[in-house]
Each structure stands twice: as C-alpha cells, then as structure tokens.
Amino acid sequence: MISTSYHVLFLCTGNSAGSFPRGEIHPAALNLLRGLDHPIDHLRSKSWDEFAGPSAPQIDFIFTLCDNAADEPCPIWPGKPTTVRWGLPDPAAVDGSDDDIAQTFSFTYHLLSNQISTFIQLAIDSFDKAELLSQLVVIDPSIARSTQDAV
C-alpha cells in the first residue's frame, strides 16, 4: 500500500497556533496526552506565523476547530491549502473543577480522534477539490449535533 504524507494544521482561537495564542499548551491537554501515553516532550506553543512564512512547510489541510475560530481573520496561507471547519467545543473555555475540565478535554479529544480516523481513511487522491471538501465537511460532528438539536 502506498502511503502519502500530508501537512495538517489544526487551529482554534485560543490554542498555541491560533489567532489569540496563550503562549503555552493548556496543562489539562498535557495531562490528558501524558495519560494516554502520547509523547509530549517536544510539544511547544507555536505562533501561526511559523506556518504562514516563506520557510514554512507547505500545509495541505487546515482544520479550524473551535466554533468561533472559523470567523477569525487568518493569514493568507501559502499554497492554498484545503481549509475546513470542524466545530468542536473549546475545552479551554470550560470553567469548573479540575475534574470538569479534564472530562471536557477528554470528550473533545475523543471527538477529534474519531474525526481524524475518518479523515485518514479517505482516499484523498481519488477526489477532486470540491468532492474532497464535501467529504471533509461531512466529518464535522457539529453537523450531527445541529441535526440532533433540531429533532
């Protein structure tokens, strides 16, 4: 099986590469990743300028994650990557106990993990740009939440 690699950027207004970066990775995110045995030693806060400048890797896909991130002004990305909104709840916006915050980060992690699993199963090269975009939009769980809310 031939494997193709893509550069993918996930953005939220408050994350380290978002429009209003906090300058650090949220401690609850690090705790969750550590607890799931993800390597975290090389994680760091980044400005999105690292991904928009001339020496940046060519980004193939950008996913805006928070409900309000899609409306934020973004840089003009070199190479015109495919940009999709996946409206996830922002776990960093939750006020509450440490357990409430940890549960919210875990919930969002699992939503995003499911979306990424669906994304990597797509035969990306078999779609034209419009078909691919429609496939990526369908992965957005907020569509399902909106449909359930309307019922």
C-alpha positions in Angstrom: 0.0 0.0 0.0 1.3 3.4 -1.0 1.2 5.9 1.8 1.1 9.7 1.2 2.0 12.2 3.9 0.3 15.5 4.3 1.0 18.5 6.4 -2.1 19.2 8.5 -2.7 22.2 10.8 -5.4 22.3 13.5 -6.4 25.8 14.7 -8.5 27.2 17.5 -8.6 30.8 18.6 -7.0 30.1 21.9 -4.6 27.3 21.1 -0.9 27.8 20.8 -1.1 28.4 17.0 -4.4 30.3 17.0 -5.4 33.9 16.4 -5.1 34.7 20.2 -2.4 32.3 21.3 -1.9 31.7 25.0 1.8 31.1 24.7 1.6 27.7 26.4 -0.1 24.4 26.0 -3.0 24.0 28.3 -2.0 21.9 31.3 -5.1 19.8 31.1 -4.2 19.0 27.4 -0.7 17.9 28.5 -2.2 15.8 31.4 -4.6 14.1 29.0 -1.9 13.3 26.4 0.5 12.1 29.0 -2.2 9.8 30.5 -2.8 8.4 27.0 0.9 7.7 26.6 1.4 10.2 23.8 4.9 11.7 23.6 4.8 15.2 24.9 8.5 16.1 25.3 8.7 18.0 22.1 5.4 19.8 22.2 5.6 23.5 22.4 3.5 26.6 21.8 3.7 27.9 18.3 2.6 31.1 16.5 0.8 30.5 13.3 3.4 32.7 11.7 5.6 29.6 11.7 3.1 28.1 9.2 2.5 31.1 7.1 6.0 32.3 6.4 8.2 31.6 3.4 10.2 28.9 5.2 7.1 27.1 6.5 6.2 23.6 5.3 3.5 23.6 2.6 0.3 23.0 4.5 -2.1 20.7 2.7 -5.1 20.9 5.1 -6.1 23.4 7.8 -8.9 22.5 10.2 -10.4 25.2 12.3 -11.7 23.5 15.4 -13.5 25.9 17.8 -16.9 27.2 16.8 -15.6 30.8 16.7 -12.3 30.0 15.0 -13.8 29.9 11.5 -14.8 33.6 11.8 -11.4 34.8 12.9 -9.1 36.5 10.5 -6.4 34.1 9.3 -3.1 34.7 7.4 -3.1 34.0 3.7 -1.7 30.5 3.7 0.9 29.7 1.0 -0.1 27.0 -1.4 -3.8 27.5 -0.9 -4.4 24.5 1.5 -7.9 22.9 1.8 -9.5 24.7 4.8 -12.4 23.1 6.7 -14.3 24.0 9.8 -14.8 21.2 12.3 -16.8 23.0 15.1 -15.7 21.3 18.3 -16.4 22.7 21.8 -13.3 24.6 23.1 -12.3 22.7 26.2 -10.1 25.6 27.4 -13.2 27.7 27.7 -14.7 25.5 30.4 -14.9 26.8 33.9 -15.3 24.3 36.7 -13.4 21.8 38.8 -10.3 20.1 37.7 -12.4 17.0 37.0 -14.9 19.0 34.9 -12.0 20.4 32.8 -10.3 17.0 32.4 -13.6 15.5 31.3 -14.2 18.2 28.7 -10.7 17.8 27.3 -11.2 14.0 27.2 -14.6 14.4 25.4 -13.1 16.8 22.8 -10.0 14.6 22.4 -12.2 11.6 21.5 -14.4 13.6 19.1 -11.3 14.9 17.3 -9.7 11.4 17.4 -12.8 10.0 15.6 -12.7 12.7 13.0 -9.0 12.2 12.3 -9.6 8.4 12.0 -12.3 9.1 9.4 -10.1 11.7 7.6 -7.1 9.3 7.3 -9.4 6.6 5.8 -10.4 8.9 2.9 -8.9 8.1 -0.5 -7.8 11.7 -0.8 -6.2 11.5 -4.2 -9.4 10.0 -5.7 -11.4 13.2 -5.2 -11.3 16.5 -7.0 -11.0 19.5 -4.7 -14.8 20.1 -4.4 -15.6 16.4 -3.7 -12.8 16.3 -1.1 -14.1 19.4 0.6 -17.6 17.9 0.8 -16.2 14.7 2.3 -14.3 16.7 4.9 -17.2 18.8 5.8 -19.4 15.8 6.5 -16.9 14.6 9.1 -17.8 17.6 11.3 -19.6 16.4 14.3 -21.3 19.8 14.8 -23.5 18.9 11.8 -24.7 15.8 13.7 -25.2 17.9 16.9 -27.1 20.5 15.0 -29.3 17.9 13.4 -30.0 16.3 16.8 -30.7 19.6 18.4 -33.4 20.3 15.7 -35.2 17.0 16.3 
